Each structure stands twice: as C-alpha cells, then as structure tokens.
Amino acid sequence: MPRRPADPVHHPHFARFYARFSTAAETRGGIGTLREELLHGVSGRVIEIGAGNGLNFAHYPRAVSEVVAVEPERSLRRLAAAAALRAEVPVDLVPGVAEALPVKSEAFDVAVASLVLCTVRSLPRALAELHRVLRPEAELRFFEHGLAPGPGMGAVQRTLDRTVWPRLFGGCHTARDPLAAIEAAGFRIVSHRAFRLPERGPALPTSYCVIGSARRVED
C-alpha cells in the first residue's frame, strides 16, 4: 500500500492546543469581535490563507460568493471542514501553503490573512503569492501580531524567535513587522489600527497586534 505523502506543515500537538485555545479566545479574548471587524464589508471571491480551524468562516458576509480557504495542517484542516459545513457562504477548503498557492493569478477580489503571517516560512514569498492571486486594486484584509514598538520587548521577541518559540508554537515568529512586509510586497496600506491583546495586564510577546486593509498595487 503506498504511503500517504507527508504534509508540508505538520504540527499535530500544536494543532490540538490551538484548536482549544482559539475557540475559547473567541468570546473570552474578544477575538470573535475582531474577526467581525476584519471581514466587515467583504464581498466577491475571497482567498483565505492559513484558515486554521475555520473560525473566520462564520463571520463572512453573505455578499461573499466563495471562500477558497488554504490550510496546510491536516488536523486543523479537518476541523475547518466541519466549520465550512456550518458557514452561510460557500467555502472550498484546500491543502496548500501560502508560499505556493494552488490557484490562478488575478482570480480573487479579496485576500484574508488572519494570525498567519507569523507562521509562514517565507513572509516575502507568501505576500508575493497573495499579490499574484489578487486582481488589480483588490483588497488584502489582515489581522496579525508582530514586533513590539519598544526596544525592550522587541529584544525579547527576537531572542524567542531564534530559540524556543517557533518550536513550541507551530512555527510562530513574534518579531515580524506585518505592515512593513505588506508594503514591501507591493500593497498600499489603506487603513490600520494597532492595539494590544490583552488590553490590560502584562504584555505578552504576541500582544502587539494590527488590523486593517491594503490594496494590491500594479506591478
């Protein structure tokens, strides 16, 4: 019997942790409200990278004609498939990585990156792929955590990224700068706001977040 090909991303222990943690954070951590903000007004054909366990699916407006959701991790993809069945918009769930999207160029009206740019192996390549698959002047919606504004936490983040953090948390990197990377990939930032999660209490390496939208600039 032939062996099943290995997945390009395989983090089964982290996937189980993430599934439990993310579901709890929807209400207790206010993430569900942020997903509503992220996807408000989205319409047309959408590609979502790193769909995880599909928690965005319930928040897509009915003006969306289709969501092509790309998720490389098999355990999370199974959970996302169940969430897709409950969604009010059509969701086509496909395996794949953000750095090599299995879709045609200039085929989408909106791209969604939600708490995923920290985990991709090549941030420039993943954003170049999003640029490729979006139509001219199409929109990128993003909700990400990244580099802290001050030098103290920033140094902690860089140290964590070089050592234990990616191994413990499914390839996550805490010191990436999503806004700078998005602009460098050929997008024009339209709007964004920075905030902390949680808003009160001690800051975590993942507390420094940004949510907003950008437009694909012509090559």
ROFILUM-82360 format. One record per residue (C-alpha): residue in one letter; x, y, z. Coordinates in steps of 0.05 Angstrom, whole numbers, plus 5000, padded with zeros to 4 digits. Layout:
# ROFILUM-82360
AXYZ;...
//
This chain:
# ROFILUM-82360
M500050005000;P503150674980;R504951155036;R500951795041;P505452385023;A507952795081;D504553455094;P508854075083;V506654315152;H505653815208;H504554065279;P499353585309;H500753755382;F500454505369;A494254405326;R490554085384;F492754645431;Y490955185381;A484054895368;R482354915442;F485655595456;S482855955395;T475755715408;A476055965480;A479056625457;E473256775410;T468957025468;R473557085528;G479157425490;G474757835444;I477657515381;G470757395352;T469358145352;L475958275317;R474157755264;E467658135252;E471658785244;L476658445197;L471358175150;H466158725152;G464058925082;V467958385046;S464758154982;G466157754919;R471057184913;V475757114973;I482156724987;E484056605059;I490956335077;G492255945140;A484955825153;G486555415216;N480355105246;G475755555206;L473656065258;N473256625206;F468056255165;A462156445209;H463857185201;Y463957245125;P458257685100;R453157385052;A455857844997;V461757364992;S460656904932;E466156394951;V471756305001;V477755894979;A480955715046;V488055455045;E490555065106;P496854625105;E496054275173;R491753645167;S488853655237;L486654375232;R484054255161;R479353715187;L476554205238;A475954745185;A472054255141;A466754195195;A466454945204;A465655025128;L459354605130;R456355085181;A458255725143;E453056155108;V457556255048;P460755725002;V467555515029;D472355094987;L477754825034;V484254625001;P491054385025;G497054815008;V502055315035;A501856075029;E508456084992;A505655674934;L498155784929;P494655264885;V490355784849;K490556204786;S493356914782;E488857514790;A482957084809;F480557394874;D477258034898;V479757984970;A485157615007;V484957495082;A490957385127;S488857265199;L494057085252;V498056705199;L503757155173;C507556995237;T507956255218;V509456245143;R516456005127;S517756585079;L513857215093;P516057575028;R514256964986;A507456875019;L505657615008;A508257574936;E503356994925;L497657404953;H499557974906;R499657484848;V492757184860;L489157844873;R486158254817;P489058964807;E486859424863;A483858834900;E483958844976;L488158485028;R484958455097;F489858305154;F489658175229;E496557995255;H501058045315;G508258295307;L514158695330;A513359095394;P514359855388;G519559905444;P526659625444;G525759215508;M520258745486;G522958755415;A529458455440;V525657925479;Q521657755416;R527857675373;T531157225424;L524856795428;D524556745353;R531756495349;T530555965403;V524455625431;W518256005407;P517455735336;R518555025361;L513355085415;F508155465376;G507555165307;G512855595272;C510356255301;H515156845300;T513757435346;A518357975318;R515958035246;D513358705222;P507058555182;L505759275159;A512759365131;A512558685098;I505758825066;E508159485037;A514659165012;A510558634975;G507159154931;F500959334972;R498660034992;I496260065064;V489260375064;S487560355138;H490060025201;R489960075276;A494859805326;F492659525393;R494759055448;L491858375466;P490158335522;E488959075531;R490459045606;G495558685647;P502558465629;A504458475556;L506057815522;P510757715463;T504557645419;S500658235448;Y502458755395;C497158705341;V494959075279;I488559015239;G487059355173;S486759335097;A491359445038;R490559484963;R494459104910;V498759594871;E500059454797;D506959154781;
//
